[in-house]
Amino acid sequence: MKSKVDRKAMAFNIDDTTGVEHTLSDSAGRWLLLVFHRHLG
């Protein structure tokens, strides 16, 4: 499998738990760690 390091992510927006919308471009030029998990229950 080829590494995906340093590849651009597709644009997205997501609401946080308080309803504030965040976009990928909000973090342009900074490190960003995304953690995806499956909600069980």
C-alpha positions as CSV (number, residue, x, y, z in Angstrom):
1,M,0.0,0.0,0.0
2,K,1.4,3.4,-1.0
3,S,1.8,6.0,1.8
4,K,-0.6,8.9,1.9
5,V,1.7,11.1,3.9
6,D,1.9,14.7,2.4
7,R,-1.1,14.2,0.2
8,K,-3.9,16.8,0.3
9,A,-7.1,15.9,1.9
10,M,-10.5,16.7,0.3
11,A,-12.3,19.7,1.7
12,F,-14.9,19.1,4.4
13,N,-16.8,20.7,7.1
14,I,-18.1,19.3,10.4
15,D,-20.0,20.5,13.4
16,D,-18.4,20.0,16.9
17,T,-20.4,18.9,19.9
18,T,-21.4,22.6,20.6
19,G,-22.7,23.1,17.1
20,V,-19.8,25.2,15.8
21,E,-18.9,24.4,12.2
22,H,-15.2,23.7,11.4
23,T,-13.7,23.3,8.0
24,L,-10.4,21.8,6.9
25,S,-9.3,25.2,5.6
26,D,-9.7,26.6,9.1
27,S,-6.4,24.7,9.9
28,A,-4.5,25.6,6.7
29,G,-0.8,25.7,7.3
30,R,-1.0,23.9,10.7
31,W,-0.8,20.3,11.7
32,L,-4.2,18.6,12.1
33,L,-4.9,15.2,13.6
34,L,-8.2,13.6,12.6
35,V,-9.4,10.6,14.5
36,F,-12.3,8.6,13.0
37,H,-14.1,6.0,15.0
38,R,-17.2,4.0,14.7
39,H,-19.8,4.6,17.3
40,L,-20.9,1.3,18.9
41,G,-24.3,1.3,20.5
